[in-house]
Amino acid sequence: MQIQTDQILQLLRTAGKPITRKALSDQLELTHKQSDQLVKPILLELIQQGEVVRNRRAAYGLVEQMDLIRGRISAHADGFGFVMPEDGGDDLFLPPRQMRQVFHGDRVLASVASVDRRGRKEGLIVEVIERVHQQVVGRYVSEAGMAFVVPDDPKLVHDVMIPASSNSKAQPGKIVVARITHPPSLKRAPLGEIIAVLGQADEPGMATEMAIYNHQLPHEFSAEVEREAQAFGDEIDPDLIAKRKDWRKLPLLTIDGADARDFDDAVFAEPDSGDNRDGYRLIVAIADVSAYVVPGSALDQEAVQRGTSVYFPDRVVPMLPETLSNGLCSLNPDVDRLAMACEMKLDRTGKILTSRFHEIVMRSSARLTYNQVRSIVELDDAKLNERFSHVRKDLDHLFQVYRLLAKRRERRGAIDFDSNEVNFIFNSEGRVDQLQRRSRHAAHRLIEECMIAANVEAAKTVDKADLPALFRVHDSPPADKLDDLEDFLAAYNIRKTWKDAPAPADLTRIQREVRKARKKGLDIAPLVDAVLLRSLALAVYQPDNNGHFGLALDAYSHFTSPIRRYPDLLLHRALKHIIHRRSAKQYSYSQPRMKELGQQCSYLERRAEQASRDVDERLKCQFMQRHIGDEFDGVITGVTGFGVFVELVDLGVSGLVHVTSLPNDYYHFDATGRVLSGERRGLNYRLADEVRIEVMAVSIDERKIDFRIAGDPDGDSPSERAGGRGQSSNKRTKPISAQPRRKKSKRRNTRRKS
C-alpha cells in the first residue's frame, strides 16, 4: 500500500482545522504500524519543507491556512534580524530576543506579533524548519575556566560554548571548526565540539578555508560520486556518438580566460546562404553534461546540493568532480566531445530568424584566450596570426556577428556594466602581492553576446513547449531602491525620463549621458554605474517567465554553463525532452518541484557569491594591513552622517573616513544632496569627489579598513591611533599597481624595480 503526499495535503485541507496523525490514519484506515511507516515520513518531510506545522496539541496544520510566513533569517551584527519571505513581500523584523534561537540563514515559520507606528511588522518565530549551520568557524577562546568559539562571520552573533567534557586540544587564538551539538534556544547559547583546527587566521590559503567552512560549502566528493564519475573513462562511448549529429569537422573553437581549466562553450560563425545570403549562421556548442549526470544518480544528488561551482582567487570548489569538469565534459581541443548545440540563423541586422537545438559530437579546433583573440583581430599580432591561421577567417566572422548582436543590444536598451572584479596576484609564499583591476574588451563581449543569444533561444524553446524549466528572471527596480536612485539623480541634476518606473533604456540613457560628461572633466561614470547597480533587483531562478529587466529581454535562461551551474543542467534535460518529442508523462519534473529547485539554486548562488566576497574582502584587508601609513588617491562612493566611504579605484579597495577623521570641524549631513559640509572651514565632501587618503587601521576580523584625509595637520598619526599595527619601520614596500606615496621619513627609502 502506498500513501501519496498529495493525499495527506488534501486531507489536511478538507479537515478545516489542524488534526492529529491518528485522525489522518483513521481516515486512511491504517493501523498504528502502517501509520509509522507511511504517514509519519510524509508529515516530517512536509514540516521540513515548511508546508505543514505541528502545534502544541500534536496536531498538523497547513501553513497556508495559518497566516504564517515562511522565510530565511537575515541577521544583523547588532543582534536584531529579519525574516525574508520565500514567497515575496516585506521583510519581518525580529528583535534581539527572537534572534537568540536562530542563526543567520536558518529557515523558519514566523507570525506577525505586532505593527509599530511606522507600519513595520514585528515577528515571532513559530518553528525553525531548517538549521543551516551544522558547524561554525571561528577563533577559539579559553578564559576563566570557560571555552567558546567566537564566530568569524559577523552575522553569527552567538558564541558557541564548548563544554569541558569535550577535551578539546585546540589552542587559544587558533581558528577552529566547531560542530553544533545543540542549536541556540531562547534560554541557552549554542553548544558545540571542536572537530578541526585550521591554524592561524593569516596563514596563506586560510581565507578560502575559512569561507568554505563558514558557508558550509561541500568541498569533498564522496567515494560513490568519484566512482560514478570515473566509470565513464577518458573517451566517449562509440554508441553515444552513433546517435548524434557528427559535427567534428566543423571548426568550433573555445575562447576563455588564460587560467581557465574547464571549457564548456565553443562557437562558430559563417556567412549564410540561400535566401539569407546577407545573414549569418551562428552555432554555440555547450558541453553535454546531461549525458553523464542523470536524474537520481549520486552525481546528480551531489550537484543539486552544491548548485554551482564556487570561484576563489586561489582555487575552485567545483560542482562536479574534475574527472568530468576538466575531462569528458571539457571541450578541449583536438578531442571528441559530446555537446548540445544551438544553431541560429541571423539576418543582416542581427535578428535571429530561426534556431534549433541538436545533440552533437564535436572536436574543438582551437583553444584561445581573450587576450590572444584581441591580439589577433585588433592588434594584428603576426606570430599569433600565423599560429592560429586555420581559424583566422572564423574569428572575423564571429566578430561580424558580435557587432550585429551588440547593435541590437544597444537598440533594445540593455544595461551594460563594466566589470569591477579584482585580480589577486600571489607571491611564492601564497600571500597577496598585488591587486589589479580586470579589464574587459571586445573578445569578452563577443563571447558574452553569443552566450546571451543561445540563452534567449533556449528560454523561448522551453517556454513555447510549456515545459517546467528554470528561467533567469530579473525584475524591475523595487520601489525603495528606486526612491534612492531618484534622490541621487536629482542631487546631481541628472534628468530622469520616467514617470512611475524606468525601462532599461532609461537607465542606459543615463549611462550614456554621464560618459559624455567625462569628456568635459566630470568623471562620475563609475559612481553612477555603482548606484544604478545597487538600485536593481536580484536576479533569481524560477519556473515563471517574467523576463530579464537588465538585458531588456522578454525571456531569458541559463543554458551555457552546465559544468558549473545546476540550472543550466536542468535546462539541457528539458531541451532534450523537446528534441526527442517525449510525452509530458516522461518528464522528470513537475512545476512545484521546479519552483523548489529554483529557490534552492538561487539561495546556493547567493551563498557562493557571499563566500567569494568574504575571501576577497579578507585578502584585501591583509594586503592593506601592510600599507598602514601609506597614501592613495581615491573617490568618494558613499556619504553618511558618520563619514564618507572612499574607494581606491585602481585596487578595488574601499574604506571609511569616519567623521572624526575628517579635518577638524563640525560637520552637517545633507541627506538629499549626499553632502557632508564643514561648518567652520567650509569643506564639503560629496559623491564622486576625488580625495587623497591615508590608511589608518585595518581590522581583518571585521573586514574593515579605516582611512583619514591625508595632509590633515590636526590628525594623529596612524601609528598613534592604531598602536603601530602593521608598520614597524618606514621601509618602502614592494611596488604595487597604483603605488602609494609614503610619508616623508628621515630614513632613506630604497625603491625596488618591479
RATATA-V669102 format. One record per helix or strand of 3 or more residues. SS is the DSSP state (~ for helix, > for strand). FROM is the first residue (numbers start at 1). TO is the last residue. Records with the same first field share a line. If there is no record, write none. Layout:
SS=FROM-TO  FROM-TO
This chain:
~=5-15  21-27  32-38  40-48  63-65  96-99  164-166  206-214  223-230  238-242  274-276  289-291  298-306  322-328  370-377  382-387  389-412  442-465  479-491  504-518  525-535  566-579  584-586  591-625  659-661  718-722
>=52-54  59-62  69-75  81-85  92-94  107-115  121-130  135-143  146-151  160-162  175-182  191-199  253-256  265-271  280-287  336-346  352-364  366-369  422-426  432-437  471-474  540-542  631-640  643-648  653-658  667-670  675-678  684-686  690-699  704-709
